Amino acid sequence: MEISDKTAFITGGASGLGLATARNFVAAGANVFLYDLNSEALELAVAELGGNVKWHAGDVADEVAVKEAIEKALQAFGAIHINVNSAGIGGASRTVGRNGPMPLEKFEHIVRVNLIGTFNVLRLCAEVMQTNEPQTEDQERGVIVNVASIAAFDGQIGQAGYAASKGGIVAMTLPIARDLAKRGVRVMTVAPGVFETPLLASAPDEVKEPLIAITQFPKRLGNPEEFGEEVAHIVRCSYLNGEVIRLDAGIRMPAI
Ligand SMILES: NC(=O)c1ccc[n+]([C@@H]2O[C@H](COP(=O)([O-])OP(=O)(O)OC[C@H]3O[C@@H](n4cnc5c(N)ncnc54)[C@H](O)[C@@H]3O)[C@@H](O)[C@H]2O)c1
């Protein structure tokens, strides 16, 4: 599906990989709707992006707030063709640490934002996508791109909650693609390696260097622009469906 003149609903769009995707889409001539918890960051993002960009602040796991945002996007742009689910949180904690077992509410919170939030947004976007006019010869009506992590495959110490949430995104990609096939909606997932988003960009070299050392090639952190480019490719390439793409320069994370 071509990106120009389409509307993209991007969660986590106020920062990092979501914002990089928004930049790519705006440059390609799309309307962009940003949904994020952080309204200050949203205002800054919209000021930077200019053009046809609107936003709504809320939690991805909040059904009412996501419905309000989708309504706002439809009022502004008339349709949603692309949904990118980049909102996410970390939260390291060992299963059993010095102070006892990992608090269950911590595990639940990570799964709620990353996994349940992703499903919540994509199901509501898919509902409106199915009513779109077909956009391609294949009768394509929409594309959903989720964001997992290489932690879905090689989760490290302290990543049980994060890996479970991202593993859930990986596992649900194919069944959702099957569910939505008759509706003309494709579903893909990107599993990024280590990208230079705000958190890591400000980290000292002692943190970055060991990570760079275990990439195969190229020997550097991922650039968020490369992530945006990958998502744009997924949108444009109609034969990609129901699959997970590692975007990671060949890195395989060790235990620690
Ligand atoms: N940066 C990396 O190296 C990397 C690697 C693998 C996976 N990821 C995944 O990519 C996604 C984006 O990461 P990033 O590095 O851009 O992070 P980031 O912190 O820069 O951006 C994430 C955005 O999500 C928003 N957010 C958090 N919780 C939310 C909620 N409940 N509802 C709505 N918005 C919420 C935040 O406000 C923030 O703007 C995440 O899902 C992350 O797990 C990132």
The ligand as a Gaussian input file, in Angstrom:
#p B3LYP/6-31G(d) Opt

LIG

0 1
 N       14.763000       1.395000      21.606000
 C       15.100000       0.118000      21.535000
 O       16.266000      -0.233000      21.476000
 C       14.023000      -0.943000      21.496000
 C       14.427000      -2.273000      21.320000
 C       13.463000      -3.260000      21.255000
 C       12.125000      -2.915000      21.371000
 N       11.766000      -1.626000      21.553000
 C       10.338000      -1.335000      21.661000
 O       10.020000      -0.287000      20.783000
 C        8.953000       0.487000      21.309000
 C        9.351000       1.946000      21.327000
 O       10.489000       2.082000      22.157000
 P       11.315000       3.437000      22.213000
 O       12.728000       3.094000      22.416000
 O       10.912000       4.291000      21.080000
 O       10.777000       4.003000      23.610000
 P       10.387000       5.488000      24.048000
 O       10.296000       5.445000      25.530000
 O       11.278000       6.492000      23.393000
 O        8.902000       5.642000      23.439000
 C        7.837000       4.910000      23.938000
 C        6.624000       5.825000      24.004000
 O        5.512000       5.046000      24.496000
 C        4.764000       5.874000      25.363000
 N        3.998000       5.033000      26.289000
 C        4.475000       4.303000      27.332000
 N        3.467000       3.692000      27.959000
 C        2.323000       4.040000      27.311000
 C        0.954000       3.718000      27.496000
 N        0.553000       2.929000      28.487000
 N        0.049000       4.243000      26.631000
 C        0.452000       5.087000      25.634000
 N        1.734000       5.423000      25.421000
 C        2.657000       4.901000      26.251000
 C        5.794000       6.736000      26.077000
 O        5.205000       7.907000      26.617000
 C        6.790000       7.020000      24.956000
 O        6.499000       8.232000      24.289000
 C        8.647000      -0.100000      22.694000
 O        7.561000      -0.981000      22.580000
 C        9.920000      -0.853000      23.037000
 O        9.653000      -1.942000      23.906000
 C       12.687000      -0.631000      21.622000

